[in-house]
Amino acid sequence: MPPVNSVTVSESNGLTFLDVSNTFASARISLFGGHILSYIPKKDGKERLWVSPHAYLNGERPIRGGIPVCWPWFSDDHGREKGALPAHGFLRTQVWKLIHSEEADNGTTITLSPNFTRAEGFEYDCNVNMIITVGDTMDISLNTENTGVTPFDFNCALHTYFHVDHIQHTQINGIEGQYQDKLDNWSLKPTPSPYTITGETDRIHVAPIKTAEIEVEGSPFTEVLSDGNDSLVVWNPWLGAASISDMDPFGYKHMLCVETSITQGKTVAPGASHTLRQTIVPK
């Protein structure tokens, strides 16, 4: 079935892209990784996502930036030696399929599904799909359904790289409580207030935070709504960007990851399902 009129299919360097343009916004999605690369609301014409200028857009490696899909584990939390299995799981390096598209009063909705969900490190029967609605907001729902006869546990994340004009003029509002500091042996620390980024940051806020706001130059820029999550991850590599091969050494100045996540494990019973949802709200 061909996509609806607001969706154009194109190919480049062996990858297939879906370009969405409607009265509300434009967006770009790579079928490699089911990876959202761009979201530009037409009310202000400002990009909300950041993609590295050095990102691999040829299928050789996961794409750096946009919204990578982490599933069925987060980072290297797969129960094996670090590096034994792909970081963040195996969905972000396979080609997804366009299952359905439709146009409605609130925008364009696209449903994608990966080619397989069973691989080394996760050998359970399940279905996964991602439903993306491009409108005045961008809504992403990652659905995991247990189609087998035994329960399973999994972690996942929508690892969103948000664009900011300058990280040193950026503040995060709405996050409270404690976080696990991955840079300091997972120690628990209180969330800073005001929440600004002043150096390398890799934090798992261990609470089901539903609303966070990215403020740029003193004004709200993007609101991040989360549902079905047990945590929110905040990441910026700072000067460590220089050691990341597909990232500009100064790219950290223009990005901030705020990731709707399950990092503490979610059990899905046979016949049951779980939805992790993130909504990007331009302000």
C-alpha positions as CSV (number, residue, x, y, z in Angstrom):
1,M,0.0,0.0,0.0
2,P,1.5,3.4,-1.0
3,P,1.9,6.0,1.7
4,V,-0.6,8.9,2.0
5,N,-0.1,12.2,0.0
6,S,1.7,13.9,2.9
7,V,4.5,11.3,2.9
8,T,7.2,11.1,0.2
9,V,9.5,8.1,-0.2
10,S,13.1,8.7,-1.2
11,E,16.4,6.8,-1.3
12,S,20.0,7.9,-0.7
13,N,23.2,5.8,-0.1
14,G,21.1,2.7,0.1
15,L,18.8,4.0,2.8
16,T,15.1,4.7,2.4
17,F,13.6,7.9,3.9
18,L,10.1,9.0,4.6
19,D,9.6,12.8,4.3
20,V,6.5,14.1,5.9
21,S,5.0,17.5,5.1
22,N,1.6,18.7,6.2
23,T,0.0,22.0,7.3
24,F,1.5,21.5,10.8
25,A,5.1,20.4,10.4
26,S,7.7,18.6,8.4
27,A,9.6,15.5,9.5
28,R,12.1,13.0,8.1
29,I,12.3,9.3,9.1
30,S,14.9,6.8,8.1
31,L,13.6,3.2,7.7
32,F,17.1,2.1,8.8
33,G,16.7,2.0,12.5
34,G,13.1,3.3,12.4
35,H,15.0,6.5,13.1
36,I,13.4,10.0,13.3
37,L,15.9,12.5,12.0
38,S,13.9,15.8,11.8
39,Y,10.9,17.5,13.2
40,I,10.2,21.2,12.2
41,P,6.9,22.7,13.3
42,K,5.7,25.2,10.7
43,K,4.6,27.7,13.4
44,D,8.2,28.8,14.0
45,G,10.2,26.8,11.4
46,K,12.8,25.7,14.0
47,E,14.3,22.3,14.1
48,R,13.7,20.4,17.3
49,L,16.1,17.5,16.7
50,W,19.8,17.4,16.3
51,V,21.7,15.1,13.9
52,S,25.5,15.0,13.8
53,P,26.9,16.3,10.6
54,H,29.2,13.3,10.7
55,A,26.5,10.8,11.2
56,Y,26.7,7.6,9.1
57,L,23.7,7.7,6.8
58,N,24.6,4.6,4.8
59,G,23.6,1.8,7.0
60,E,27.1,1.0,8.2
61,R,26.5,2.2,11.7
62,P,23.7,3.4,13.9
63,I,22.8,7.0,13.1
64,R,24.1,9.6,15.6
65,G,21.4,12.0,16.5
66,G,17.6,12.3,16.0
67,I,15.7,9.7,17.9
68,P,17.4,6.3,18.1
69,V,15.2,3.4,19.3
70,C,16.9,1.5,22.1
71,W,15.3,-2.0,22.6
72,P,15.3,-4.6,24.2
73,W,18.0,-3.3,26.5
74,F,19.4,0.2,27.4
75,S,23.1,0.9,27.0
76,D,25.0,-2.4,27.8
77,D,22.5,-3.7,30.3
78,H,22.1,-7.1,28.6
79,G,23.6,-9.4,31.2
80,R,26.7,-10.1,29.2
81,E,30.2,-8.6,29.2
82,K,30.2,-5.0,27.9
83,G,30.6,-5.1,24.2
84,A,29.4,-8.7,23.8
85,L,26.2,-7.5,22.3
86,P,25.3,-4.3,20.6
87,A,24.8,-1.3,22.9
88,H,21.2,-0.2,23.1
89,G,19.9,-3.4,21.4
90,F,19.4,-4.5,17.8
91,L,16.4,-2.5,16.5
92,R,18.4,0.6,15.6
93,T,20.6,-1.3,13.1
94,Q,17.9,-3.1,11.1
95,V,15.6,-1.9,8.4
96,W,12.0,-1.2,9.5
97,K,8.9,-1.6,7.3
98,L,6.2,1.0,6.7
99,I,3.0,-0.8,7.9
100,H,0.4,1.9,7.7
101,S,0.0,5.7,7.1
102,E,-3.0,8.0,7.4
103,E,-3.9,11.6,7.4
104,A,-6.3,13.1,10.1
105,D,-7.2,16.5,11.4
106,N,-4.3,16.4,13.9
107,G,-1.6,15.5,11.3
108,T,0.0,12.5,9.6
109,T,0.4,9.1,11.4
110,I,2.9,6.5,10.3
111,T,3.2,3.0,11.7
112,L,6.6,1.2,11.4
113,S,7.7,-2.3,12.4
114,P,11.2,-3.9,12.5
115,N,12.0,-6.9,10.5
116,F,12.7,-9.1,13.5
117,T,12.5,-8.8,17.3
118,R,14.2,-12.1,18.3
119,A,18.0,-12.2,18.3
120,E,20.9,-13.1,20.5
121,G,20.3,-11.7,24.0
122,F,16.5,-11.6,23.6
123,E,14.9,-14.8,22.4
124,Y,11.2,-14.3,23.2
125,D,8.2,-14.1,20.9
126,C,6.9,-10.5,20.6
127,N,5.7,-7.9,18.2
128,V,7.1,-4.3,18.2
129,N,5.7,-1.3,16.3
130,M,6.2,2.4,16.5
131,I,3.5,4.9,15.8
132,I,4.6,8.4,14.9
133,T,2.2,11.3,14.5
134,V,3.5,14.5,12.9
135,G,1.4,17.5,13.8
136,D,1.5,20.5,16.0
137,T,3.4,18.1,18.3
138,M,5.3,15.0,17.4
139,D,4.0,11.9,19.2
140,I,6.0,8.6,19.3
141,S,4.7,5.4,20.8
142,L,6.9,2.3,21.0
143,N,4.7,-0.7,21.5
144,T,5.9,-4.1,22.8
145,E,3.5,-7.0,22.8
146,N,4.3,-10.4,24.2
147,T,3.0,-13.0,21.7
148,G,4.6,-16.0,23.5
149,V,3.7,-18.2,26.4
150,T,6.3,-17.0,28.9
151,P,6.7,-13.5,30.5
152,F,9.8,-11.5,29.6
153,D,11.7,-8.4,30.9
154,F,13.1,-5.7,28.8
155,N,14.4,-2.1,28.9
156,C,14.1,0.5,26.2
157,A,14.3,4.2,25.4
158,L,13.5,6.9,22.9
159,H,17.1,8.3,23.0
160,T,16.1,11.8,21.7
161,Y,18.8,14.3,20.7
162,F,17.2,17.7,21.0
163,H,18.6,20.7,19.2
164,V,19.6,23.7,21.3
165,D,21.2,27.0,20.1
166,H,23.9,26.7,22.7
167,I,24.2,24.2,25.6
168,Q,25.6,26.9,28.0
169,H,22.4,29.0,27.5
170,T,20.1,26.0,28.1
171,Q,18.2,24.9,31.2
172,I,16.0,21.9,32.0
173,N,12.9,22.5,34.0
174,G,10.6,20.0,35.7
175,I,13.1,17.3,36.8
176,E,13.4,16.7,40.6
177,G,14.6,14.0,42.9
178,Q,17.7,11.8,42.6
179,Y,19.7,10.5,39.7
180,Q,22.2,7.8,39.2
181,D,25.5,9.3,37.9
182,K,27.0,6.9,35.4
183,L,30.2,9.0,35.4
184,D,30.7,8.5,39.2
185,N,30.2,4.8,39.7
186,W,26.4,5.1,39.6
187,S,26.2,7.1,42.8
188,L,22.9,8.7,43.8
189,K,22.9,12.5,43.7
190,P,20.3,15.2,44.0
191,T,19.1,16.9,40.8
192,P,20.7,20.3,40.5
193,S,18.6,23.5,40.6
194,P,18.7,25.3,38.4
195,Y,19.4,22.4,36.1
196,T,22.1,23.5,33.7
197,I,24.7,21.5,31.8
198,T,28.2,22.6,32.7
199,G,30.3,19.5,31.8
200,E,30.1,15.9,30.6
201,T,26.7,14.6,31.8
202,D,25.3,11.0,31.9
203,R,22.4,10.8,34.3
204,I,19.5,8.4,34.9
205,H,16.8,10.1,36.8
206,V,15.2,7.2,38.5
207,A,11.5,8.3,38.6
208,P,8.7,8.2,36.1
209,I,9.0,11.9,35.2
210,K,6.2,12.9,32.9
211,T,7.0,16.5,32.0
212,A,10.4,18.2,31.3
213,E,11.0,21.5,29.6
214,I,14.1,22.6,27.6
215,E,14.6,26.3,28.0
216,V,16.9,28.2,25.7
217,E,18.1,31.7,26.2
218,G,15.6,32.1,29.1
219,S,12.6,31.1,27.0
220,P,10.7,27.7,26.8
221,F,11.7,26.0,23.5
222,T,10.6,22.4,23.7
223,E,8.5,20.4,26.2
224,V,9.1,16.7,26.6
225,L,6.1,14.6,27.7
226,S,6.7,11.0,28.7
227,D,4.4,8.0,29.5
228,G,5.1,4.4,30.3
229,N,8.6,5.3,31.5
230,D,10.3,4.6,34.8
231,S,13.1,7.0,34.3
232,L,14.4,10.0,32.3
233,V,18.0,10.0,31.0
234,V,19.9,13.2,30.4
235,W,23.1,13.0,28.4
236,N,25.7,15.4,26.9
237,P,29.2,14.2,26.1
238,W,30.8,17.7,26.4
239,L,34.5,17.6,25.5
240,G,34.2,13.8,25.2
241,A,32.5,14.5,21.9
242,A,36.0,14.8,20.4
243,S,36.5,11.0,21.0
244,I,33.3,10.0,19.3
245,S,34.1,9.3,15.6
246,D,30.7,10.3,14.2
247,M,30.4,13.5,16.2
248,D,32.0,17.0,15.7
249,P,34.2,17.9,18.6
250,F,32.0,20.9,19.2
251,G,28.7,19.2,18.5
252,Y,28.0,19.0,22.2
253,K,27.3,22.7,22.2
254,H,24.1,22.3,20.1
255,M,22.5,19.1,21.5
256,L,21.0,17.7,24.6
257,C,19.6,14.2,25.1
258,V,16.5,13.9,27.2
259,E,15.4,10.3,26.9
260,T,12.1,8.8,27.8
261,S,13.3,5.4,29.2
262,I,12.7,2.2,30.9
263,T,16.0,1.4,32.7
264,Q,14.8,-0.6,35.7
265,G,13.1,-3.4,33.8
266,K,9.6,-4.0,32.6
267,T,7.9,-7.4,32.8
268,V,5.4,-8.2,30.1
269,A,3.1,-11.2,30.6
270,P,1.9,-13.4,27.8
271,G,-0.8,-11.6,25.8
272,A,0.0,-8.3,27.4
273,S,1.7,-5.3,25.9
274,H,3.5,-2.1,27.0
275,T,3.7,1.3,25.4
276,L,6.6,3.8,25.9
277,R,5.5,7.2,24.7
278,Q,7.2,10.5,24.1
279,T,5.5,13.7,22.9
280,I,7.6,16.6,21.7
281,V,5.8,19.9,22.2
282,P,7.2,23.0,20.6
283,K,6.8,26.1,22.8
